[in-house]
Amino acid sequence: MNDVINEKIKLHRTWLKSLGNNGTPLYLSEIDLSGIDLSNENLTSVILPEVTFKSANLENVIFNYSNLASCNFFMANLGNVQIVKATADYADFEKARMQNSNLFRSTFFESNLTSTDLSGANLEKTLFSEANLVDAILTNVNITNASLKKCRVYGINLQGAIGIETVQVDWIDIGKKGSPEILIGKDAVNWLVKRADNS
């Protein structure tokens, strides 16, 4: 399997370097790449719906402009990853390590980020609408103009977050699983601001 993947990645590299004149863009779907090491790889504009990357090493990978919808990144190493203007809706990032990542203007609609470590990340204009952020670590992030609409945020750590007062919310759920506790509008923003100051 890895030989096939490596060959496809080589073709993708050629495609990127030739600005699309040679090689082939990487497209994979519904395959299991658990534990794979793709660290430092440039995977700009890949299409990888429903690919499993459990416990994979994806440190320093560039996923800009990519389709990562419904992927499974459970416990993956995504430190310093670039996921800019990409689609990661319905994906599972539970317990993934995403420190110092850049998720600028990407979408994580209904994604699972339970206990995900996003410390130091750039989350500017990132859309997390309806995502699960329970126990997520967002210390020292830039969250300016991000969307947390209808998110579950029980236990979230926002200490030192920059731009928290600009976050878009209609409501958030701060309750434990099975015991929803909804905060609406200004009350939701105030709760988030307080978490940024006193987590």
C-alpha positions as a printed NumPy array, in Angstrom:
array([[  0.   ,   0.   ,   0.   ],
       [  2.717,   2.49 ,   0.977],
       [  4.555,   1.981,  -2.337],
       [  1.382,   2.92 ,  -4.196],
       [  0.841,   5.949,  -1.968],
       [  4.459,   7.059,  -2.35 ],
       [  4.175,   6.87 ,  -6.132],
       [  0.992,   8.954,  -6.067],
       [  2.668,  11.511,  -3.82 ],
       [  5.617,  11.745,  -6.239],
       [  3.176,  12.439,  -9.055],
       [  1.529,  15.09 ,  -6.887],
       [  4.91 ,  16.745,  -6.219],
       [  5.553,  16.849,  -9.96 ],
       [  2.087,  18.31 , -10.518],
       [  2.741,  21.085,  -7.985],
       [  6.239,  21.903,  -9.293],
       [  5.069,  22.001, -12.904],
       [  2.051,  24.139, -12.014],
       [ -0.25 ,  21.418, -13.285],
       [  1.517,  20.718, -16.576],
       [  2.892,  17.321, -15.528],
       [  2.121,  14.705, -12.908],
       [ -1.252,  14.081, -11.287],
       [ -2.986,  15.726,  -8.309],
       [ -3.394,  13.392,  -5.342],
       [ -6.837,  11.891,  -4.902],
       [ -7.523,   9.166,  -2.33 ],
       [-10.818,   8.129,  -0.797],
       [-11.957,   5.826,   2.006],
       [ -8.596,   4.162,   2.625],
       [ -6.782,   3.485,   5.895],
       [ -3.413,   5.209,   6.273],
       [ -3.211,   4.839,  10.053],
       [  0.318,   5.345,  11.371],
       [  1.723,   6.638,   8.076],
       [  4.583,   9.166,   8.17 ],
       [  4.014,  12.037,   5.749],
       [  5.859,  14.655,   7.784],
       [  7.133,  17.724,   5.886],
       [  5.159,  16.773,   2.758],
       [  3.539,  19.424,   0.544],
       [  0.006,  18.159,  -0.025],
       [ -1.493,  21.393,  -1.298],
       [ -4.808,  20.898,  -3.148],
       [ -5.164,  17.187,  -2.381],
       [ -8.573,  15.501,  -2.302],
       [ -8.737,  12.984,   0.558],
       [-12.369,  12.443,   1.639],
       [-12.905,   9.794,   4.336],
       [ -9.226,   8.828,   4.583],
       [ -8.122,   7.462,   7.976],
       [ -4.949,   8.963,   9.47 ],
       [ -5.181,   7.568,  13.015],
       [ -1.903,   8.108,  14.904],
       [ -0.23 ,   9.281,  11.664],
       [  2.776,  11.616,  11.674],
       [  1.671,  14.65 ,   9.666],
       [  3.942,  17.219,  11.289],
       [  4.719,  20.23 ,   9.079],
       [  2.452,  18.948,   6.292],
       [  0.874,  21.545,   3.984],
       [ -2.811,  20.795,   3.325],
       [ -3.724,  24.221,   1.948],
       [ -6.767,  24.336,  -0.364],
       [ -7.389,  20.629,   0.254],
       [-10.493,  18.517,   0.818],
       [-10.182,  16.638,   4.119],
       [-13.902,  16.108,   4.659],
       [-14.823,  13.19 ,   6.939],
       [-11.167,  12.224,   7.497],
       [-10.155,  10.539,  10.736],
       [ -7.125,  12.126,  12.447],
       [ -7.603,  10.481,  15.862],
       [ -4.424,  10.985,  17.923],
       [ -2.487,  12.105,  14.825],
       [  0.547,  14.396,  15.048],
       [ -0.412,  17.55 ,  13.142],
       [  2.064,  19.916,  14.769],
       [  2.832,  22.995,  12.629],
       [  0.434,  21.747,   9.959],
       [ -0.877,  24.206,   7.361],
       [ -4.609,  23.798,   6.659],
       [ -5.361,  27.131,   4.992],
       [ -8.593,  27.725,   3.05 ],
       [ -9.295,  23.985,   3.191],
       [-12.389,  21.888,   3.895],
       [-12.276,  19.637,   6.959],
       [-16.001,  19.309,   7.621],
       [-17.287,  16.239,   9.508],
       [-13.684,  15.206,  10.267],
       [-12.477,  13.594,  13.498],
       [ -9.52 ,  15.3  ,  15.196],
       [-10.087,  13.832,  18.662],
       [ -6.894,  13.953,  20.761],
       [ -4.896,  15.129,  17.739],
       [ -1.825,  17.287,  18.398],
       [ -2.131,  20.448,  16.295],
       [  0.128,  22.869,  18.163],
       [  1.168,  25.988,  16.234],
       [ -0.943,  24.967,  13.249],
       [ -2.34 ,  27.446,  10.735],
       [ -6.057,  26.849,  10.035],
       [ -6.762,  30.274,   8.513],
       [-10.152,  30.45 ,   6.819],
       [-10.709,  26.685,   6.765],
       [-13.998,  24.993,   7.647],
       [-14.551,  22.387,  10.359],
       [-18.353,  22.184,  10.219],
       [-19.638,  19.474,  12.605],
       [-16.097,  18.185,  13.144],
       [-14.996,  16.454,  16.328],
       [-12.151,  18.283,  18.104],
       [-12.625,  16.706,  21.526],
       [ -9.41 ,  17.076,  23.559],
       [ -7.553,  18.366,  20.482],
       [ -4.427,  20.413,  21.291],
       [ -4.514,  23.573,  19.166],
       [ -2.262,  25.63 ,  21.433],
       [ -0.562,  28.484,  19.6  ],
       [ -2.62 ,  27.942,  16.44 ],
       [ -3.796,  30.572,  13.975],
       [ -7.585,  30.174,  13.855],
       [ -8.351,  33.508,  12.235],
       [-11.637,  33.367,  10.277],
       [-11.802,  29.595,  10.838],
       [-15.309,  28.112,  10.833],
       [-16.035,  25.647,  13.623],
       [-19.837,  25.891,  13.398],
       [-21.604,  22.974,  15.139],
       [-18.237,  21.409,  16.001],
       [-17.465,  19.518,  19.201],
       [-14.741,  21.412,  21.086],
       [-15.213,  19.704,  24.46 ],
       [-11.943,  19.812,  26.442],
       [-10.103,  21.276,  23.431],
       [ -6.892,  23.18 ,  24.214],
       [ -6.91 ,  26.598,  22.512],
       [ -4.327,  28.365,  24.648],
       [ -2.595,  31.375,  23.062],
       [ -4.46 ,  30.995,  19.752],
       [ -5.411,  33.796,  17.386],
       [ -9.156,  33.244,  17.065],
       [-10.04 ,  36.601,  15.493],
       [-13.33 ,  36.515,  13.54 ],
       [-13.648,  32.732,  13.856],
       [-17.082,  31.108,  14.081],
       [-18.086,  29.027,  17.104],
       [-21.786,  29.011,  16.256],
       [-23.7  ,  26.139,  17.894],
       [-20.49 ,  24.543,  19.194],
       [-20.149,  22.333,  22.26 ],
       [-17.428,  23.947,  24.359],
       [-17.578,  22.32 ,  27.803],
       [-14.085,  22.282,  29.34 ],
       [-12.484,  24.295,  26.522],
       [ -9.204,  26.022,  27.467],
       [ -8.962,  29.489,  25.901],
       [ -6.338,  31.017,  28.159],
       [ -4.434,  33.744,  26.34 ],
       [ -6.586,  33.566,  23.206],
       [ -6.325,  36.67 ,  21.018],
       [ -9.41 ,  38.166,  19.322],
       [-11.918,  36.256,  21.448],
       [-14.289,  39.254,  21.567],
       [-14.641,  39.107,  17.744],
       [-15.751,  35.456,  17.624],
       [-19.069,  34.845,  15.869],
       [-21.652,  33.019,  17.973],
       [-25.417,  32.724,  17.991],
       [-25.32 ,  30.202,  20.807],
       [-22.888,  27.75 ,  22.408],
       [-23.431,  24.719,  24.622],
       [-21.32 ,  24.863,  27.786],
       [-22.929,  21.843,  29.454],
       [-21.654,  18.325,  29.976],
       [-22.652,  15.591,  27.529],
       [-26.324,  14.794,  27.995],
       [-26.904,  17.973,  30.03 ],
       [-26.967,  20.872,  27.538],
       [-26.543,  24.391,  28.896],
       [-27.081,  26.972,  26.182],
       [-25.709,  30.509,  26.204],
       [-27.011,  32.93 ,  23.579],
       [-25.495,  35.991,  21.907],
       [-23.709,  38.392,  24.259],
       [-23.848,  35.913,  27.148],
       [-21.99 ,  33.388,  24.973],
       [-19.317,  35.93 ,  24.008],
       [-18.886,  37.042,  27.62 ],
       [-18.416,  33.42 ,  28.729],
       [-15.742,  32.894,  26.069],
       [-13.951,  36.128,  26.992],
       [-13.921,  35.067,  30.642],
       [-12.456,  31.69 ,  29.699],
       [ -9.7  ,  33.452,  27.778],
       [ -8.844,  35.486,  30.878],
       [ -9.299,  32.883,  33.607],
       [ -8.991,  29.344,  32.234]])
